[in-house]
């Protein structure tokens, strides 16, 4: 036997599901950006640890292109890392906000369900 929810609870349930989907999407994006930050840190660190005369290549599409100026490449990577970190922090804030909203909506939904009775 299935119970039909009142229209207002159905709407609340749909909002809850949408918010859960949004939360999962933002969390996945944040994780991807976190991995990019770590990769950029490792690349910058690796670049700093090699001889200035060593040949370094950068991937450009499906090509590897030799880089002549290690310092310029290191600067580009550092700038890219900062940009990714800003996006990462923005997603962290958004994720936290969505989580709080989700928790409140879940409480409201549970409360509304309890009012309906067994």
C-alpha angles and dihedrals in degrees: 000000000000124000119224112224119222113257094254091054091046089054091047090049092051090050089050092052092047091049091050089052091049090049092051091048094049091046091052092048091049091052091050092050091047089055090049091052091051092047091050091049091052092047093050091047091049092049091051091052098058131084115268089234094055116109113251125189130198125205113241109179106304093339132087111219123194115242116216100184111056092180093056091048091049089051092050091050092048090051091048090049091053091050092050091046091054091051089045092053091047091053091047090056092046091048091051092049093048091048091053092047090047093051091050092048091049090052091049092048093049090048091050091049092051090052089058089061132222 
